[in-house]
Amino acid sequence: MIPYTWLEEAAERIAPHIRATPLSYDPNNDLFLKWENHQVTGSFKARGALNKVLILQPWEVQRGLVAASAGNHGQGVALAAQLVGAHATIFASDHAVPTKLEAMHAMGAEVHLVAGGYGEAEKAGIAYAAQHEAIWVSPYNDGQVIAGQGTLGLELLQELATLPESTWVVPVGGGGLIAGIGAAIEAFFPSSGATSQSGETTPPSRKPRLVGVQSTASPYMHALFTRGAQEGVVELESLADGLSGPVEAQSLTIPLVRSFVDEIVLVEEIEIQRAIVYAWERYRERIEGSAAVALAAVLENRVSARPAVVVLSGGNIQSEVHQALLNYGKS
């Protein structure tokens, strides 16, 4: 489990370096929308990377940082490396989003492209870190990374303190974000009538229902959640590139997701496309596919309960891709 003190310490540790992102309400759809695309680096991933790196000892910093990323985690690690004066080496798929690769380079990271998908990049990164005795910064399989992501949950709990029973809808890849949010929720709503970490006895009916969302093109955590194994999953190309790839064997997130999450639903690629277009046309917000899965789930009634709290996890979509989707939506 992730201790509540870790979440509190993470929030204090990273506060000088991140933004408290906007939360808006759409009364027509009864949705609360958490716009993490406004985060530094354009993604929630900065939270976990910063929390992990900022607690490293000087001798660990000197060894350098290694990560694998579809792009957003890599930017978070690169930012953290700048703050502590470390060298960052990022492994990414050779067909990662160019904008994300360019951003990692611009932040001073050394980027190695690996043939294949995220899974191959992760294996290469883990091997490189072991060979060079560098510090491996997993995007999800690390308690301090999860605690950093959980600070988003703490923000929401503070912002929605008076909200009655609701359903929270969160994108899922390796499970770091939803595990961290789940840990925050569990700390505030530990059990029926129990005293929460805040020292108050909270009515159990207010505990949010937690739902994860993945694309049908890469449903690894869905397979682990529903049948206990990810073998046999066929991965296809997806707009939700940040959620792609298998989950590291025996990842911390697997039992945490099983413990905290009520359901994981799947959305189709065409539904992700429609959600990206909808976010722009209705809210004038630019979101990437990995964020759009959560919005798609409520727009397509995969999650029908209201009010719903939708976490829009990032906005780092290639400009040309975004424009093409908008143009396609008009045709």
C-alpha positions in Angstrom: 0.0 0.0 0.0 1.0 3.6 -0.4 1.0 5.3 3.0 -1.0 8.5 3.3 2.1 10.3 4.7 3.8 9.6 1.4 1.1 11.4 -0.4 1.3 14.4 2.0 5.1 14.5 1.7 4.9 14.2 -2.1 2.4 17.1 -2.3 4.7 19.4 -0.3 7.8 18.2 -2.1 6.6 18.9 -5.6 4.4 21.9 -5.0 7.1 24.5 -5.9 7.6 22.8 -9.3 4.0 22.0 -10.5 0.7 23.7 -11.1 -2.6 23.1 -9.4 -4.4 22.4 -12.6 -7.9 23.8 -13.4 -11.1 22.0 -12.5 -14.2 23.0 -14.5 -17.9 21.9 -14.4 -20.0 21.1 -17.4 -23.7 21.3 -16.2 -25.1 19.9 -19.5 -23.2 16.7 -19.1 -22.9 16.8 -15.2 -19.1 16.4 -15.5 -16.3 17.8 -13.5 -13.2 18.0 -15.7 -9.7 18.0 -14.3 -7.4 19.6 -16.9 -4.0 18.1 -16.3 -3.1 19.1 -19.8 -2.3 22.5 -18.2 0.4 20.8 -16.0 4.1 21.7 -16.5 5.3 19.5 -19.4 1.6 19.2 -20.4 1.0 16.0 -18.5 0.4 14.6 -15.0 3.6 12.5 -15.4 5.7 15.4 -14.0 4.2 14.8 -10.6 5.5 11.3 -10.2 8.8 11.8 -11.8 9.6 14.9 -9.7 8.6 13.2 -6.5 10.9 10.2 -7.2 13.9 12.2 -8.3 13.7 14.9 -5.6 14.2 12.4 -2.8 17.3 10.8 -4.3 20.6 11.1 -2.5 23.5 13.0 -4.1 25.3 9.8 -4.9 22.3 8.5 -6.7 21.9 11.7 -8.7 25.5 11.4 -9.8 24.7 7.9 -11.3 22.3 9.5 -13.7 18.6 8.8 -14.4 17.2 6.3 -16.9 13.6 5.9 -17.9 11.4 4.5 -20.7 8.6 6.6 -22.0 6.1 7.2 -24.8 7.1 10.9 -24.2 5.3 12.4 -21.2 7.1 10.5 -18.4 10.4 11.2 -20.2 9.6 15.0 -20.1 8.9 14.7 -16.4 12.2 12.9 -15.8 14.1 15.4 -17.9 12.6 18.3 -15.9 13.5 16.6 -12.6 17.0 15.9 -13.9 17.4 19.7 -14.6 16.4 20.5 -11.1 18.9 18.2 -9.4 21.7 18.4 -12.0 21.5 14.8 -13.2 21.9 13.3 -16.7 18.7 11.8 -18.0 18.7 9.0 -20.5 15.3 8.1 -22.0 14.4 5.1 -24.1 11.4 5.5 -26.4 9.8 3.6 -29.3 11.1 4.5 -32.7 7.5 5.5 -33.7 6.8 7.7 -30.6 5.1 11.0 -31.2 7.7 13.4 -32.7 6.5 16.3 -30.6 7.2 14.4 -27.4 10.6 13.2 -28.6 11.6 16.8 -29.5 10.4 18.0 -26.1 12.6 15.5 -24.3 15.6 16.5 -26.4 14.9 20.2 -25.7 14.9 19.6 -22.0 18.4 18.1 -22.2 17.6 14.4 -22.1 19.6 11.9 -24.1 17.0 9.9 -26.1 17.5 6.4 -27.4 15.0 5.0 -29.9 14.1 1.4 -29.8 12.5 -0.7 -32.6 9.0 -1.8 -31.6 6.6 -0.4 -29.0 6.7 0.8 -25.4 7.3 -2.7 -24.1 10.6 -3.0 -26.0 11.7 0.5 -24.9 11.0 -0.4 -21.3 13.0 -3.6 -21.5 15.9 -1.8 -23.1 15.8 1.0 -20.4 15.8 -1.5 -17.5 18.7 -3.4 -19.0 20.7 -0.2 -19.6 20.1 1.1 -16.1 21.3 -2.2 -14.6 24.4 -2.3 -16.8 25.4 1.3 -16.0 24.3 1.2 -12.4 22.1 4.2 -13.0 18.8 5.0 -11.3 15.8 3.5 -13.0 12.8 5.8 -12.8 9.8 3.7 -13.7 6.7 5.5 -15.0 4.5 3.4 -12.8 6.2 0.6 -10.9 7.6 2.6 -8.0 6.0 3.6 -4.8 7.3 7.2 -4.8 6.2 7.7 -8.4 2.7 6.4 -7.5 2.6 8.8 -4.5 3.5 11.7 -6.8 0.7 10.8 -9.1 -1.6 10.5 -6.1 -1.2 14.2 -5.4 -3.7 14.7 -8.2 -6.2 12.7 -6.2 -5.5 14.9 -3.1 -6.2 18.0 -5.2 -9.5 16.6 -6.4 -10.5 15.6 -2.9 -9.9 19.1 -1.7 -11.6 20.7 -4.6 -14.6 18.4 -4.4 -14.9 18.2 -0.6 -18.7 18.9 -0.7 -19.5 16.8 -3.7 -22.0 13.9 -3.0 -21.4 10.4 -4.3 -19.6 10.5 -7.7 -17.7 8.4 -10.2 -14.1 9.2 -11.0 -12.9 8.3 -14.5 -9.2 7.9 -15.0 -7.0 6.8 -17.9 -5.0 3.6 -17.3 -1.7 2.4 -18.8 0.7 0.9 -16.3 -1.6 2.0 -13.5 0.5 4.6 -11.7 -2.1 7.4 -11.9 -5.2 5.4 -10.9 -3.2 3.6 -8.1 -2.1 6.9 -6.7 -5.6 8.4 -6.9 -7.0 5.2 -5.4 -4.6 5.5 -2.5 -5.7 9.1 -1.9 -9.4 8.1 -2.0 -8.8 5.2 0.4 -7.0 7.5 2.9 -10.1 9.7 3.0 -12.7 7.0 2.9 -11.1 4.0 4.5 -14.2 2.0 5.4 -17.8 2.4 6.5 -18.0 4.9 9.4 -14.2 4.7 9.9 -12.0 7.7 10.8 -10.2 9.0 7.8 -6.6 10.3 7.7 -8.1 13.8 8.0 -9.4 12.9 11.4 -13.0 13.0 10.4 -15.6 10.3 10.3 -16.9 10.3 6.7 -20.2 8.9 5.6 -19.4 5.9 3.4 -21.9 6.9 0.7 -19.6 9.8 -0.3 -16.7 7.5 -1.3 -16.2 8.0 -5.1 -16.5 5.0 -7.4 -13.2 4.6 -9.3 -13.3 3.6 -13.0 -10.3 3.1 -15.2 -10.3 3.4 -19.0 -8.1 1.9 -21.7 -8.3 1.6 -25.5 -9.3 -1.7 -27.0 -6.0 -1.3 -29.0 -3.9 -1.9 -25.9 -5.9 -3.4 -23.1 -3.2 -4.9 -20.9 -4.3 -3.7 -17.5 -7.9 -4.5 -18.4 -6.8 -8.1 -19.0 -4.9 -8.2 -15.7 -7.9 -6.7 -13.9 -10.5 -9.0 -15.4 -8.7 -12.3 -15.9 -5.5 -12.0 -13.9 -3.1 -12.2 -16.9 -2.0 -10.2 -19.9 -0.7 -13.0 -22.0 -2.5 -13.2 -25.3 -3.3 -9.5 -25.5 -2.9 -8.2 -29.1 -1.7 -4.7 -29.3 -2.6 -2.4 -32.1 -1.6 1.2 -33.0 -3.5 3.7 -30.8 -4.0 7.4 -30.5 -3.7 6.7 -26.8 0.1 6.1 -27.2 0.8 7.0 -23.5 -1.3 4.1 -22.3 0.3 1.5 -24.6 2.5 -1.5 -23.8 2.4 -4.4 -21.4 2.6 -3.9 -17.6 6.0 -4.9 -16.0 5.7 -8.3 -14.4 4.7 -8.2 -10.7 4.4 -4.4 -10.9 3.3 -2.7 -7.6 0.3 -1.3 -9.5 -1.3 -4.6 -10.2 -2.5 -5.4 -6.7 -3.2 -1.7 -6.0 -5.4 -1.4 -9.0 -7.2 -4.6 -8.0 -7.7 -3.2 -4.5 -8.8 0.4 -5.3 -10.5 0.2 -8.7 -14.1 -0.7 -9.2 -14.1 -1.3 -12.9 -11.9 -0.9 -16.0 -13.8 -0.2 -19.3 -12.6 -0.1 -22.9 -13.2 2.5 -25.6 -12.7 2.2 -29.4 -10.2 4.3 -31.4 -13.0 6.1 -33.2 -14.5 7.1 -29.8 -11.1 8.5 -28.7 -11.0 10.6 -31.9 -14.5 11.9 -31.3 -13.6 12.8 -27.7 -10.5 14.8 -28.8 -12.7 16.8 -31.2 -15.4 17.3 -28.6 -12.9 18.6 -26.1 -11.8 21.3 -28.5 -15.2 22.2 -29.9 -17.0 22.4 -26.6 -14.3 23.4 -24.1 -11.6 24.8 -26.4 -9.1 22.4 -24.7 -6.5 20.4 -26.6 -6.1 16.9 -25.2 -4.1 13.9 -26.4 -5.5 10.4 -27.0 -4.3 9.1 -23.6 -6.5 11.7 -21.9 -9.4 11.4 -24.3 -10.1 7.8 -23.3 -11.6 9.1 -20.1 -13.8 11.7 -21.8 -14.8 9.1 -24.4 -15.9 6.7 -21.7 -18.5 9.2 -20.4 -19.5 10.6 -23.8 -20.2 7.1 -25.1 -21.9 6.0 -21.9 -19.3 3.3 -21.0 -19.6 5.2 -17.7 -23.2 6.4 -17.3 -23.2 7.4 -13.6 -23.4 11.1 -12.8 -21.9 13.3 -11.5 -18.6 12.0 -13.0 -15.1 13.4 -12.4 -13.0 13.0 -15.6 -9.3 13.2 -15.4 -7.8 14.7 -18.6 -4.3 13.5 -18.1 -2.4 15.4 -20.8 -2.4 17.5 -23.9 0.8 16.6 -25.8 -0.8 15.7 -29.1 1.0 16.3 -32.4 -0.3 19.5 -33.9 -0.8 18.0 -37.4 -2.7 15.0 -35.9 -4.9 17.3 -33.8 -5.8 19.4 -36.8 -6.4 16.4 -39.0 -8.9 15.1 -36.4 -10.7 18.4 -36.3 -10.9 18.5 -40.1 -12.1 15.0 -40.2 -14.8 15.8 -37.6 -16.2 18.5 -39.9 -16.4 16.2 -42.9 
